[in-house]
């Protein structure tokens, strides 16, 4: 493989691994803040215990996320120096703000939250975790602002061969950011919620600490269903924005080679043949693509062949069609995982509404346990679609991926770093999973049990537990 492909593989693999942790941190921070708010308002120590227990998982995840995130910024200088030279004045500013403002906010108040349980008032302590949650959102905002510039570059001028920022307000109000930010943050809330419901479902199946984990499950289920519906609504807005700003990505995500006609049908699945530029064995839903694109049941969507000709006129000769199979199927995997999340969330709310959480179905709890994998699947496939669908561009319309790579690195150097980082990340992943399992096995009353105390009346011989 050449240097460009290896650099892309390295950036993709490290980014995907890093993004396993980011949504968990954002989602858990919100849930912990909600649990501690309930403790302060109701005075029930069980909610305090919930904030502390899920806080342990949050801190483990946050630590690994920080370590893996540092490497992301180093790669811009190591593997993508030509990219950094060209857009560093624009791209570097939001990354610097994220590090100096949002990350410092998170780190400072995480310290207060960890060590301040009996040293500051309840309200001050509660404020600290809400500021941590705010910090995670601000971090996401500035990172997504940088990514949105790559998707839809605004607020800059090219001087002396470099893109220079001339309007930060244009960056902050970038239409891409306004649809990408809520979609991403809501997906993160859903990720944290389904992690909590999944672990709680496992504990309920084992009939361990039933009262504690039932309450955790119910809080997370409410956050999960609200955020899952929010993701779908925000995703719809993002798809409509793609039609205007990146129509090639939209066409590739539909496997649409020729113009759709009016009205446009949405393709459920198809056999994509990029060599012959055709899609066969298609199953379509009439009118649906028009609705997704324009919120009405009429309107045509341009195909990749038409857009290729337009891009050649605008940008010169070249192949502007992204990897179609990857873009097409990653979009469908994302939609399928998100749909399953909504179905599971709706049924969980139904059980709570009918007051059946005392004895929920075993099969449903098993589904909820494995459901904790759905958000990472949806998040990963969604970002693959977003980034692969932009190819061959690093910054859409301005700079190609091939022109962005560092000129002085060799394929052997990049291959060595790919292997090294993969091995290190695999070890980090195993350590994190091991720590998670250790904390979960010990349960929320581990410290009390070490002193021979028991604080869970539902944890005696399975009493009050469901079968």
Legacy VTK file of the C-alpha trace (Angstrom):
# vtk DataFile Version 3.0
C-alpha trace
ASCII
DATASET POLYDATA
POINTS 467 float
0.000 0.000 0.000
1.136 3.545 -0.665
1.705 6.215 1.954
-1.664 7.871 1.412
-3.646 4.662 1.930
-1.632 3.634 4.983
-2.027 7.097 6.494
-5.768 6.902 5.905
-5.928 3.461 7.523
-3.983 4.714 10.531
-6.136 7.776 11.006
-9.324 5.773 10.526
-8.348 3.048 12.985
-7.163 5.417 15.710
-10.193 7.681 15.252
-12.680 4.819 15.389
-11.036 3.471 18.538
-10.971 6.916 20.158
-14.614 7.480 19.323
-15.663 4.401 21.259
-14.956 6.443 24.411
-16.028 9.981 23.541
-19.808 9.335 23.375
-19.655 7.245 26.547
-18.046 10.138 28.441
-20.597 12.644 27.142
-23.551 10.357 27.846
-22.447 9.161 31.280
-21.669 12.704 32.426
-25.269 13.709 31.752
-26.707 10.628 33.471
-24.498 11.064 36.532
-25.563 14.711 36.756
-29.230 13.666 36.609
-28.721 11.005 39.297
-26.928 13.403 41.622
-29.631 16.027 41.031
-32.211 13.483 42.204
-30.062 12.804 45.271
-29.886 16.507 46.159
-33.607 17.035 45.569
-34.914 13.874 47.251
-32.230 13.202 49.835
-32.231 9.491 48.925
-28.724 8.082 49.385
-29.351 5.460 46.716
-29.170 8.149 44.033
-25.858 9.298 45.510
-24.652 5.719 45.322
-25.773 5.584 41.680
-23.808 8.720 40.804
-20.719 7.283 42.496
-20.981 3.843 40.889
-21.556 5.045 37.335
-18.993 7.757 38.024
-16.312 5.077 38.411
-17.027 3.812 34.903
-17.074 7.390 33.634
-13.626 8.129 35.088
-12.085 4.958 33.664
-13.555 5.710 30.257
-12.557 9.384 30.420
-8.930 8.508 31.178
-8.618 6.152 28.201
-10.429 8.638 25.976
-7.936 11.386 26.845
-4.951 9.144 26.077
-6.316 8.037 22.711
-7.417 11.559 21.804
-3.935 13.036 22.168
-2.694 10.922 19.289
-5.340 12.319 16.954
-3.857 15.810 17.006
-0.284 14.528 16.687
-1.227 12.820 13.438
-2.033 16.147 11.788
1.635 17.062 12.100
3.097 13.614 11.526
1.095 12.168 8.642
-0.871 15.149 7.327
1.570 18.054 7.418
0.562 19.427 4.002
-3.022 19.535 5.219
-1.927 21.294 8.412
0.097 23.848 6.464
-2.843 24.669 4.219
-5.692 24.888 6.755
-3.841 25.163 10.068
-4.911 28.776 10.569
-8.577 27.751 10.366
-8.501 24.190 11.669
-6.101 24.814 14.546
-8.164 27.533 16.229
-11.156 25.398 17.288
-8.841 22.586 18.403
-6.916 25.045 20.572
-10.118 26.459 22.052
-11.322 22.925 22.786
-8.119 22.112 24.660
-7.767 25.425 26.516
-11.425 26.011 27.373
-13.579 22.903 27.231
-11.030 20.285 28.302
-9.710 22.426 31.150
-13.316 22.964 32.295
-13.921 19.219 32.329
-10.649 18.399 34.058
-10.968 21.057 36.763
-14.490 20.155 37.810
-13.875 16.425 37.524
-11.305 16.942 40.263
-13.823 18.776 42.424
-16.395 16.066 41.792
-14.015 13.218 42.667
-12.551 14.680 45.860
-15.281 17.030 47.007
-18.053 14.686 48.185
-17.611 15.610 51.851
-15.588 18.789 51.386
-18.017 21.096 49.563
-21.758 21.585 49.891
-24.158 19.324 48.042
-25.157 22.079 45.633
-21.578 23.038 44.826
-20.746 19.387 44.275
-23.790 19.005 42.056
-22.758 22.085 40.090
-19.351 20.524 39.469
-20.764 17.474 37.667
-23.121 19.632 35.605
-20.120 21.730 34.566
-18.318 18.519 33.612
-21.314 17.591 31.457
-21.247 21.081 29.943
-17.529 20.733 29.293
-18.015 17.484 27.385
-20.600 19.223 25.203
-18.298 22.179 24.575
-15.479 19.803 23.635
-17.775 18.154 21.123
-18.858 21.546 19.794
-15.336 22.775 18.972
-14.193 19.459 17.519
-17.301 19.285 15.349
-16.767 22.900 14.303
-13.388 21.845 12.897
-14.936 18.803 11.213
-17.774 20.893 9.799
-15.224 23.151 8.108
-13.850 20.074 6.358
-17.355 19.145 5.207
-18.474 22.657 4.269
-15.633 25.213 4.341
-16.728 28.737 5.298
-15.242 31.806 6.997
-11.859 31.779 5.260
-9.826 33.294 2.438
-6.856 31.789 0.594
-3.737 33.954 0.918
-0.233 32.954 -0.180
-1.367 29.398 -0.780
-2.918 28.984 2.679
-6.478 29.071 3.960
-6.743 31.805 6.589
-9.699 32.437 8.882
-11.402 35.774 8.256
-14.793 35.220 9.915
-15.030 33.073 13.028
-18.761 33.798 13.296
-19.243 32.089 9.928
-17.509 29.018 11.352
-19.638 29.040 14.505
-22.864 29.377 12.481
-21.812 26.950 9.747
-24.950 25.155 8.604
-23.083 21.844 8.683
-22.269 22.386 12.358
-25.857 23.275 13.188
-27.072 19.885 11.930
-24.004 17.817 12.874
-23.686 18.943 16.499
-27.164 17.950 17.763
-27.019 14.677 15.840
-23.661 13.762 17.387
-24.395 14.905 20.953
-27.795 13.202 21.067
-26.136 10.023 19.787
-23.642 10.347 22.651
-26.469 10.655 25.178
-28.035 7.530 23.707
-24.663 5.757 23.958
-24.339 6.493 27.670
-27.963 5.584 28.282
-27.746 2.212 26.536
-24.525 1.399 28.353
-26.302 1.961 31.677
-29.433 0.040 30.648
-27.299 -2.805 29.282
-25.230 -3.196 32.450
-28.333 -2.753 34.611
-30.162 -5.409 32.589
-27.281 -7.829 33.163
-27.379 -7.191 36.906
-31.147 -7.575 36.996
-30.866 -10.884 35.173
-28.402 -11.980 37.858
-30.809 -10.649 40.527
-28.056 -8.557 42.051
-28.739 -5.200 43.732
-32.163 -5.181 42.121
-33.488 -1.911 43.521
-30.330 -0.017 42.582
-30.121 -1.281 39.024
-33.857 -1.035 38.370
-33.734 2.676 39.176
-30.592 3.086 37.075
-32.310 1.279 34.222
-35.393 3.482 34.380
-33.456 6.773 34.412
-31.257 5.662 31.524
-34.202 4.300 29.536
-35.934 7.683 29.631
-32.761 9.465 28.486
-32.181 6.756 25.883
-35.571 6.956 24.195
-35.625 10.764 24.138
-32.127 10.969 22.679
-32.768 8.148 20.179
-35.775 9.945 18.733
-33.737 13.148 18.766
-30.967 11.448 16.785
-33.467 10.394 14.124
-34.900 13.909 13.811
-31.457 15.541 13.707
-30.279 12.934 11.199
-33.189 13.808 8.939
-32.126 17.473 9.023
-28.535 16.474 8.299
-29.584 14.407 5.282
-31.459 17.368 3.853
-28.417 19.568 4.324
-26.282 17.003 2.472
-28.503 17.334 -0.587
-27.529 21.002 -0.757
-23.838 20.955 0.208
-22.536 17.438 -0.568
-24.925 15.906 -3.082
-22.293 13.354 -4.150
-22.235 11.899 -0.629
-26.028 11.704 -0.607
-26.074 9.974 -3.998
-23.389 7.502 -2.911
-25.264 6.696 0.287
-28.213 5.719 -1.946
-26.185 3.886 -4.585
-27.788 6.329 -7.036
-25.789 6.396 -10.270
-28.317 8.178 -12.477
-30.801 10.882 -11.556
-33.653 9.478 -9.513
-36.623 10.947 -11.290
-39.538 12.596 -9.518
-40.640 11.343 -7.000
-37.519 9.565 -5.729
-37.637 6.138 -4.102
-35.397 5.198 -1.161
-33.283 2.062 -1.625
-33.521 -0.373 1.282
-30.761 -2.594 -0.093
-29.031 -3.235 -3.403
-26.057 -4.914 -4.998
-23.620 -2.068 -5.720
-21.329 -2.568 -8.734
-18.910 0.392 -8.831
-16.904 -1.064 -11.730
-19.883 -0.931 -14.087
-21.519 1.965 -12.233
-24.833 0.192 -11.699
-26.919 -0.992 -8.755
-28.906 -4.208 -9.143
-31.342 -6.309 -7.091
-32.701 -3.156 -5.534
-35.535 -3.051 -3.029
-37.033 0.439 -2.893
-39.694 2.331 -0.966
-41.506 4.755 -3.295
-41.477 8.491 -2.489
-39.265 8.000 0.574
-36.037 9.514 -0.786
-37.933 12.635 -1.829
-39.314 12.912 1.707
-35.904 12.384 3.299
-34.371 14.991 1.000
-37.068 17.661 0.922
-39.692 16.741 3.580
-42.249 16.271 0.834
-43.219 13.370 -1.411
-41.908 14.931 -4.593
-38.564 16.064 -5.924
-35.688 14.366 -7.726
-32.150 13.672 -6.493
-29.085 13.915 -8.717
-27.113 10.753 -9.404
-23.363 10.244 -9.190
-22.834 10.274 -12.965
-24.450 13.696 -13.282
-22.526 15.024 -10.295
-19.238 13.621 -11.587
-19.653 15.665 -14.771
-20.515 18.777 -12.745
-17.530 18.322 -10.430
-15.164 17.886 -13.373
-16.359 21.219 -14.726
-15.961 22.896 -11.337
-12.747 21.282 -10.065
-11.029 19.841 -13.120
-10.431 16.257 -14.285
-10.525 13.535 -11.631
-12.614 10.835 -10.014
-14.963 12.494 -7.520
-17.070 9.429 -6.724
-16.396 8.149 -3.165
-16.222 4.445 -2.162
-19.865 3.708 -2.927
-20.267 0.313 -1.260
-18.772 1.576 2.008
-20.894 4.739 1.997
-24.072 2.860 1.030
-23.857 0.073 3.605
-22.461 2.123 6.489
-25.505 4.378 6.195
-27.853 1.405 6.364
-26.053 -0.160 9.302
-26.387 3.152 11.139
-30.109 3.370 10.383
-30.728 -0.266 11.359
-28.885 0.095 14.686
-30.685 3.358 15.452
-34.067 1.814 14.650
-33.407 -1.104 17.002
-32.467 1.359 19.735
-35.783 3.145 19.327
-37.727 -0.139 19.425
-35.960 -1.298 22.584
-36.391 2.107 24.189
-40.105 2.260 23.388
-40.694 -1.170 24.921
-38.702 -0.223 28.035
-40.848 2.886 28.495
-43.969 0.751 27.969
-42.874 -1.576 30.799
-42.241 1.408 33.062
-45.603 2.988 32.187
-47.446 -0.267 32.908
-45.393 -0.644 36.124
-43.999 -3.981 34.949
-40.366 -3.270 35.740
-40.715 -5.277 38.958
-40.859 -8.454 36.879
-39.787 -7.670 33.285
-39.368 -10.370 30.665
-36.041 -12.186 30.797
-35.757 -12.169 27.004
-36.196 -8.400 26.915
-33.470 -7.866 29.495
-31.163 -10.044 27.433
-31.918 -7.886 24.398
-31.204 -4.769 26.452
-27.882 -6.186 27.607
-26.712 -6.777 24.045
-28.331 -3.479 23.092
-25.391 -1.653 24.677
-23.488 -2.550 21.480
-25.983 -0.779 19.215
-24.821 2.829 19.818
-21.122 2.079 19.102
-22.190 0.301 15.915
-24.384 3.230 14.880
-21.747 5.825 15.842
-18.945 4.061 13.982
-20.914 3.364 10.824
-22.282 6.916 10.832
-18.817 8.456 10.975
-17.517 6.053 8.324
-20.321 7.199 6.043
-19.628 10.860 6.864
-15.880 10.714 6.237
-15.702 8.151 3.422
-18.567 9.831 1.617
-16.510 13.037 1.436
-13.675 11.379 -0.489
-11.588 12.252 -2.450
-11.640 15.502 -0.448
-10.024 16.299 2.884
-11.573 19.757 2.787
-14.506 19.596 0.412
-13.815 21.491 -2.792
-10.466 22.817 -1.562
-7.986 20.040 -0.876
-7.886 16.351 -1.751
-6.737 13.607 0.586
-3.895 12.748 -1.755
-2.555 16.320 -1.526
-2.843 16.375 2.285
-0.364 13.688 3.269
3.119 14.513 4.590
5.657 14.468 1.734
8.636 13.118 3.686
7.194 9.998 5.316
7.593 6.538 3.827
5.115 3.705 3.613
7.364 1.608 5.859
7.299 4.231 8.588
3.526 4.518 8.476
3.077 0.738 8.409
5.259 0.413 11.505
3.225 3.060 13.324
-0.053 1.426 12.253
1.060 -1.899 13.720
2.438 -0.244 16.869
-0.644 1.870 17.544
-2.947 -1.063 16.871
-1.103 -3.199 19.412
-1.076 -0.417 22.027
-4.747 0.346 21.476
-5.634 -3.327 21.757
-3.900 -3.429 25.146
-5.682 -0.248 26.238
-8.999 -1.729 25.157
-8.392 -4.925 27.113
-7.397 -2.935 30.196
-10.533 -0.810 29.986
-12.814 -3.821 29.548
-11.074 -5.554 32.456
-11.530 -2.529 34.717
-15.179 -2.174 33.686
-15.834 -5.836 34.480
-14.076 -5.529 37.832
-16.151 -2.513 38.882
-19.406 -4.048 37.626
-18.777 -7.360 39.385
-18.070 -5.634 42.681
-21.285 -3.661 42.345
-22.351 -0.417 44.000
-22.021 -1.716 47.567
-18.464 -3.054 47.293
-17.011 -0.659 49.876
-19.781 -1.415 52.369
-19.468 -5.157 51.845
-15.743 -4.934 52.569
-16.763 -3.780 56.060
-19.404 -6.461 56.439
-22.318 -4.123 55.859
-25.331 -4.557 53.601
-27.377 -1.643 52.350
-29.553 -3.322 49.749
-32.699 -4.938 51.147
-33.433 -6.378 47.694
-30.214 -8.375 47.597
-31.048 -11.151 50.089
-31.561 -14.551 48.534
-33.046 -12.891 45.467
-36.018 -11.464 47.352
-38.063 -8.890 45.465
-36.228 -9.980 42.314
-37.931 -11.049 39.113
-37.692 -14.508 37.661
LINES 1 468
467 0 1 2 3 4 5 6 7 8 9 10 11 12 13 14 15 16 17 18 19 20 21 22 23 24 25 26 27 28 29 30 31 32 33 34 35 36 37 38 39 40 41 42 43 44 45 46 47 48 49 50 51 52 53 54 55 56 57 58 59 60 61 62 63 64 65 66 67 68 69 70 71 72 73 74 75 76 77 78 79 80 81 82 83 84 85 86 87 88 89 90 91 92 93 94 95 96 97 98 99 100 101 102 103 104 105 106 107 108 109 110 111 112 113 114 115 116 117 118 119 120 121 122 123 124 125 126 127 128 129 130 131 132 133 134 135 136 137 138 139 140 141 142 143 144 145 146 147 148 149 150 151 152 153 154 155 156 157 158 159 160 161 162 163 164 165 166 167 168 169 170 171 172 173 174 175 176 177 178 179 180 181 182 183 184 185 186 187 188 189 190 191 192 193 194 195 196 197 198 199 200 201 202 203 204 205 206 207 208 209 210 211 212 213 214 215 216 217 218 219 220 221 222 223 224 225 226 227 228 229 230 231 232 233 234 235 236 237 238 239 240 241 242 243 244 245 246 247 248 249 250 251 252 253 254 255 256 257 258 259 260 261 262 263 264 265 266 267 268 269 270 271 272 273 274 275 276 277 278 279 280 281 282 283 284 285 286 287 288 289 290 291 292 293 294 295 296 297 298 299 300 301 302 303 304 305 306 307 308 309 310 311 312 313 314 315 316 317 318 319 320 321 322 323 324 325 326 327 328 329 330 331 332 333 334 335 336 337 338 339 340 341 342 343 344 345 346 347 348 349 350 351 352 353 354 355 356 357 358 359 360 361 362 363 364 365 366 367 368 369 370 371 372 373 374 375 376 377 378 379 380 381 382 383 384 385 386 387 388 389 390 391 392 393 394 395 396 397 398 399 400 401 402 403 404 405 406 407 408 409 410 411 412 413 414 415 416 417 418 419 420 421 422 423 424 425 426 427 428 429 430 431 432 433 434 435 436 437 438 439 440 441 442 443 444 445 446 447 448 449 450 451 452 453 454 455 456 457 458 459 460 461 462 463 464 465 466
